[in-house]
Amino acid sequence: MSEHLSLSPAEHLRQLAEQAGLRPLHLCGKALLPIVQGGMGVGVSAGGLAGAVARMGAVGTVSSVDLRRLHEDLMDQTRHLDKEPDAGDLINHANLIALDREIKKAKALSENQGLVAVNIMKAITGYADHVQQALKSGADVLVVGAGLPLDLPELAADFPNTALVPILSDARGIQLVVKKWEKKGRLPDAIIIEHPRLAGGHLGAAKIEDLQDERFNFEVAIPLALEFFKTMGIEGKIPLIAAGGINCQADILRLQALGASAVQLGTAFAVTIESDASPHFKKVLADAKPSDLVEFISAAGLPARAVRTPWLDKYLRIEDKLKHVAHKKKKCNMSFDCLSHCGLRDGNAAVGQFCIDQQLGHAYSGEVDKGLFFRGAGTLPFGSEIRSVQALMAHLVGNI
């Protein structure tokens, strides 16, 4: 008992993981718990959550999207902006300041135990600026999804010690990115394989019908990726991190047996005490049942999975009408272009006709009647209970 009390939380969790036979994730010169907390915007996974996860000896992740919402002074400077010609520039600048603050907050909270990652969507207009800010602010890892980050090696060329981690969904995507990056003299430091049928938020498939494709199954994607690494002569150099549908120690052991080095979870961390989301937000996600979830095409043109809230239910009922009258808007709803290609702003009738930043902002505030609440398809480790990051980690690695 006295020995247990003398251990730090990170040391205790490492001990539990070793006893369970879990292999550590090796990244940035550290041996980490094989757990990555997924990036969740707007304002769900910021410095508080990422720092708490990193302090446990794992990888905590800040989502870079619209972080000004967490800072009252930055919101005071930007919430009134509407028709000003420099509104977009001012809001984007405020978001970069917020990103810097959240990375530094996470790093301070981590106590140098784990790693602090930043998740950046390739699909946002500020992608390159967010990458540069995350690098300058000291992020240990850059995670990029919602598009193929073929240009990431160039953008991060001056930061060779920052780990670069693309999010992909199948072996074909992995082969494409690795071959392109290798020609640029850099390999991914790890790759997250996210299963579209199980994950939450934006999903790595072209169409909703594709979500059931067997090529996304971990039992298919992981062995194919490992075989590809062997043919490329890079066997053992790129850890694979499986994401989607994981909620217990047995899942991690099963995926490591397949060849994955670690796993990534999103929703389970979103409903922890340390999550940067509001209590109302956490309750919506924690209380949602599988029958409450729905897949749809987002404004970014990607399939997405979320809780069927009153707003989403209404939107889906009138979606066809909205698409019928779709037209290019002169101005973005939120006075800044968060997406490179937005169905609503660009008048693209083939994809979602709503402002994603606006709806995620309502969700961040806990407004169930207006918000879009992304959620993974799996069950949560503690059901509808809200527990600490440490309790979640102990459950995942120690089956406690």
C-alpha positions in Angstrom: 0.0 0.0 0.0 2.8 2.5 0.9 4.6 1.7 -2.3 1.4 2.5 -4.3 0.8 5.8 -2.5 4.4 6.9 -3.3 3.8 6.5 -7.0 2.7 9.4 -9.2 -0.5 8.8 -11.2 1.5 8.3 -14.4 3.8 5.8 -12.7 0.9 3.9 -11.2 -0.8 3.7 -14.6 2.4 2.5 -16.3 2.6 -0.2 -13.7 -1.0 -1.3 -14.4 -0.3 -1.3 -18.1 2.7 -3.5 -17.7 0.9 -5.9 -15.5 -1.9 -6.2 -18.2 0.7 -7.0 -20.9 0.1 -3.7 -22.8 3.0 -2.5 -24.8 4.0 1.2 -24.5 3.7 3.6 -27.4 7.1 4.9 -28.4 6.9 8.5 -29.7 9.1 11.6 -29.5 11.7 9.5 -27.5 9.2 8.6 -24.8 7.6 5.4 -23.7 4.0 6.3 -23.2 0.8 4.6 -22.2 -0.8 3.3 -25.5 -3.6 5.8 -25.2 -4.2 8.9 -27.4 -7.0 11.3 -26.6 -8.7 12.4 -29.8 -9.0 16.0 -30.9 -12.5 17.4 -30.5 -13.5 20.9 -31.6 -15.1 23.4 -31.0 -13.7 23.9 -27.4 -14.2 20.3 -26.2 -10.6 19.2 -26.1 -8.5 22.2 -25.2 -5.6 22.8 -22.8 -7.4 21.5 -19.7 -8.3 18.1 -21.1 -5.1 17.7 -23.1 -2.9 18.6 -20.1 -4.8 16.2 -17.8 -4.3 13.3 -20.2 -0.6 14.1 -20.8 -0.1 14.2 -17.1 -1.2 10.6 -16.9 1.7 9.6 -19.3 -0.4 9.5 -22.5 -1.0 11.8 -25.5 -3.4 14.6 -24.8 -4.7 16.6 -27.8 -5.8 20.2 -28.3 -8.2 20.7 -31.2 -7.2 23.9 -32.9 -10.7 24.9 -34.2 -12.2 28.2 -33.0 -10.5 28.2 -29.5 -11.2 31.9 -29.0 -14.6 30.8 -27.5 -12.7 29.7 -24.4 -11.2 33.1 -23.8 -13.6 35.9 -22.8 -11.2 38.7 -23.7 -10.8 37.3 -27.3 -14.5 36.9 -27.6 -15.0 40.5 -26.5 -12.7 41.6 -29.2 -14.4 39.5 -32.0 -18.0 38.6 -31.2 -19.4 41.9 -32.5 -17.6 41.6 -35.9 -19.9 41.3 -38.8 -19.5 43.3 -42.0 -16.1 44.7 -41.4 -13.6 44.0 -44.2 -11.0 42.7 -41.8 -13.4 40.7 -39.6 -12.1 37.3 -40.9 -8.4 38.3 -40.3 -9.2 39.6 -36.8 -11.1 36.4 -35.8 -8.4 34.2 -37.3 -5.7 36.1 -35.4 -7.7 35.7 -32.1 -7.9 32.0 -32.7 -4.2 31.7 -33.2 -3.6 33.6 -29.9 -6.1 31.2 -28.2 -4.3 28.2 -29.7 -1.0 29.4 -28.3 -2.5 29.8 -24.9 -4.1 26.4 -24.9 -1.0 24.6 -26.0 1.0 26.3 -23.2 -1.7 25.5 -20.7 -1.6 21.9 -21.7 2.2 21.7 -21.5 2.2 23.3 -18.0 -0.5 20.9 -16.8 1.3 17.9 -18.3 4.2 18.2 -15.9 6.3 16.7 -18.7 4.8 13.3 -18.2 3.3 12.6 -21.6 2.9 14.5 -24.9 0.8 17.4 -26.0 -0.6 17.1 -29.5 -2.6 19.5 -31.6 -5.3 18.2 -34.0 -5.6 20.4 -37.1 -8.2 19.9 -39.8 -6.8 19.9 -43.3 -10.2 21.2 -44.4 -10.0 24.6 -42.7 -8.9 27.8 -44.4 -6.4 28.5 -41.6 -4.8 25.1 -41.8 -1.3 26.3 -42.7 -1.5 29.1 -40.1 -2.6 26.7 -37.4 0.2 24.3 -38.2 2.8 27.1 -37.9 1.3 28.4 -34.7 1.2 24.9 -33.1 4.8 24.4 -34.0 6.0 27.7 -32.7 3.9 27.2 -29.5 5.7 24.0 -28.7 3.3 21.2 -29.5 5.0 17.8 -29.3 2.8 16.3 -32.0 0.8 17.5 -34.9 -2.2 15.4 -35.9 -3.9 16.2 -39.2 -7.2 14.8 -40.5 -10.2 15.8 -42.6 -8.1 15.6 -45.8 -4.8 14.2 -46.9 -1.9 16.3 -45.4 0.5 15.8 -48.3 2.1 19.2 -47.6 2.7 18.7 -43.9 6.4 17.7 -44.2 7.2 21.1 -46.0 5.1 23.1 -43.5 7.0 21.5 -40.5 10.4 21.4 -42.2 11.9 23.7 -39.5 10.7 21.5 -36.7 12.2 18.1 -37.2 11.6 17.0 -33.6 7.8 17.6 -33.7 6.0 14.3 -34.5 3.8 14.4 -37.5 0.8 12.1 -37.5 -1.8 11.9 -40.2 -5.3 10.5 -39.7 -6.3 8.0 -42.4 -8.9 5.3 -42.6 -7.6 2.5 -44.9 -4.4 0.9 -46.3 -4.7 2.7 -49.6 -4.6 6.1 -47.9 -1.7 5.0 -45.8 0.2 3.9 -48.9 -0.4 7.2 -50.7 0.7 9.4 -47.8 3.8 7.3 -46.9 5.0 7.2 -50.5 4.5 11.0 -51.0 6.1 11.8 -47.7 9.1 9.5 -48.3 9.9 11.4 -51.5 10.1 14.5 -49.4 12.5 12.9 -47.0 10.2 12.4 -44.0 8.0 9.6 -42.8 5.0 9.9 -40.5 6.1 9.5 -36.9 2.8 7.5 -36.4 -0.4 7.0 -38.2 -3.9 7.1 -36.8 -6.2 4.6 -38.5 -9.7 5.9 -37.8 -12.7 3.5 -38.5 -15.5 5.6 -40.1 -18.2 3.2 -38.9 -17.2 3.6 -35.2 -15.7 7.1 -34.8 -17.5 10.4 -34.2 -17.3 13.8 -35.9 -16.1 13.9 -39.5 -15.5 10.5 -40.9 -12.9 9.3 -43.4 -15.2 8.0 -46.1 -16.5 9.5 -49.4 -20.1 8.6 -48.9 -22.4 7.4 -46.0 -22.8 4.1 -47.8 -19.1 3.5 -47.7 -19.1 3.5 -43.9 -19.8 -0.3 -43.9 -16.9 -1.1 -46.3 -14.8 -3.9 -45.0 -11.6 -2.2 -46.0 -12.0 0.0 -42.9 -12.1 -2.9 -40.5 -9.0 -3.0 -38.2 -8.6 -6.7 -39.0 -8.1 -5.7 -42.7 -6.5 -2.2 -42.5 -3.8 -2.9 -39.9 -2.3 -6.1 -41.4 -2.3 -4.5 -44.9 -0.5 -1.4 -43.6 2.1 -3.6 -41.8 2.7 -5.6 -44.9 3.1 -2.4 -46.9 5.6 -1.2 -44.4 7.6 -4.4 -44.8 7.7 -4.1 -48.6 8.9 -0.5 -48.2 11.7 -1.5 -45.8 10.3 0.6 -43.0 8.9 -2.2 -40.8 8.7 -1.1 -37.1 9.3 2.6 -37.9 5.7 3.9 -38.0 3.4 3.1 -35.0 -0.2 2.5 -35.9 -2.9 4.0 -33.6 -6.4 2.5 -34.0 -9.3 4.9 -33.4 -13.0 4.2 -33.1 -15.1 1.9 -30.9 -12.6 1.3 -28.1 -13.8 1.4 -24.5 -11.9 -1.2 -22.4 -8.6 -2.9 -21.8 -9.6 -6.0 -23.8 -10.1 -3.8 -26.9 -6.5 -2.4 -26.5 -5.1 -5.9 -26.1 -7.0 -7.1 -29.1 -5.7 -4.3 -31.3 -2.2 -4.6 -30.1 -2.4 -8.3 -31.0 -3.3 -7.2 -34.6 -0.2 -5.0 -34.7 -1.4 -1.6 -33.5 0.8 0.2 -31.1 -1.9 2.3 -29.4 -5.5 3.4 -29.5 -7.3 6.7 -29.7 -10.5 7.6 -27.9 -12.6 10.7 -28.3 -16.1 10.7 -26.8 -14.9 8.8 -23.6 -12.6 11.8 -22.9 -15.2 14.4 -23.9 -17.4 13.3 -20.9 -14.6 13.4 -18.3 -14.5 15.9 -15.4 -11.5 17.6 -17.0 -13.0 18.0 -20.4 -13.2 21.6 -21.6 -16.8 21.1 -22.6 -19.8 22.4 -20.6 -21.7 20.2 -18.2 -24.7 20.3 -20.6 -22.5 19.1 -23.5 -21.2 16.2 -21.5 -24.7 15.2 -20.4 -25.9 15.1 -24.0 -23.1 12.8 -25.1 -23.2 10.6 -22.0 -26.9 10.1 -22.1 -27.1 9.3 -25.9 -27.9 5.8 -26.9 -26.9 4.1 -30.2 -30.4 4.7 -31.5 -29.9 8.5 -30.8 -27.0 8.7 -33.3 -27.3 9.6 -37.0 -24.9 9.9 -39.9 -25.2 12.7 -42.4 -23.2 14.8 -44.8 -21.6 17.8 -43.1 -21.0 21.3 -44.5 -17.4 20.2 -45.1 -18.7 17.6 -47.5 -17.7 14.6 -45.3 -19.9 12.0 -43.7 -20.3 12.8 -40.0 -21.8 11.1 -36.9 -23.6 13.1 -34.2 -26.4 12.9 -31.6 -29.9 13.5 -33.1 -30.7 16.7 -31.2 -33.8 18.9 -31.9 -31.6 21.0 -34.2 -30.2 18.1 -36.2 -33.6 16.4 -36.4 -35.1 19.6 -37.9 -32.2 20.1 -40.2 -32.5 16.6 -41.6 -36.2 17.1 -42.2 -35.7 20.2 -44.3 -32.3 19.3 -45.8 -33.7 18.6 -49.3 -35.5 22.0 -49.3 -32.3 23.8 -48.2 -30.3 22.0 -50.9 -32.9 23.0 -53.5 -32.4 26.7 -52.8 -28.6 26.5 -52.2 -26.7 29.5 -53.5 -23.3 31.1 -53.0 -23.3 33.5 -50.1 -21.6 36.9 -50.2 -20.5 36.5 -46.6 -19.8 33.7 -44.2 -22.3 33.3 -41.3 -19.6 33.7 -38.7 -17.7 36.5 -40.5 -14.7 34.2 -41.1 -14.2 31.2 -43.4 -13.5 28.3 -41.1 -13.8 25.7 -44.0 -11.9 25.8 -47.3 -15.0 24.4 -48.9 -18.3 25.0 -47.2 -21.6 23.7 -48.6 -23.6 26.7 -47.1 -21.2 29.5 -48.0 -20.3 28.1 -51.5 -23.8 27.1 -52.5 -22.8 23.5 -53.0 -26.1 21.6 -52.9 -24.4 18.2 -52.8 -23.3 18.7 -49.2 -24.5 20.1 -45.8 -26.4 23.4 -45.8 -25.6 24.7 -42.3 -22.8 26.7 -40.6 -20.8 24.0 -38.8 -18.9 26.5 -36.6 -22.1 28.1 -35.5 -23.7 24.8 -34.6 -20.6 23.5 -32.8 -20.5 26.8 -30.9 -24.0 26.3 -29.7 -23.0 22.7 -28.6 -20.0 24.1 -26.7 -22.4 26.3 -24.8 -24.6 23.4 -24.1 -27.6 24.6 -26.1 -29.3 21.3 -27.0 -31.9 22.9 -29.1 -29.3 24.6 -31.4 -26.2 22.6 -31.1 -24.4 19.9 -33.2 -23.0 17.2 -30.8 -20.5 14.9 -32.5 -20.2 11.5 -30.9 -18.6 8.1 -31.5 -20.8 5.1 -32.2 -19.6 2.9 -29.3 -20.7 2.6 -25.7 -19.0 4.6 -23.0 -16.8 2.9 -20.4 -18.9 4.4 -17.5 -22.2 4.7 -19.2 -23.8 8.0 -18.4 -21.4 8.7 -15.4 -19.0 11.6 -15.6 -15.6 10.5 -14.1 -12.1 11.8 -14.0 -9.4 11.3 -16.7 -7.4 9.3 -14.2 -10.4 7.0 -13.6 -10.8 6.5 -17.3 -7.2 5.7 -17.8 -7.2 3.3 -14.9 -10.2 1.5 -16.5 -8.5 1.4 -19.9 -5.1 0.1 -18.9 -5.8 -1.6 -15.6 -9.4 -2.8 -16.1 -10.3 -1.0 -12.9 
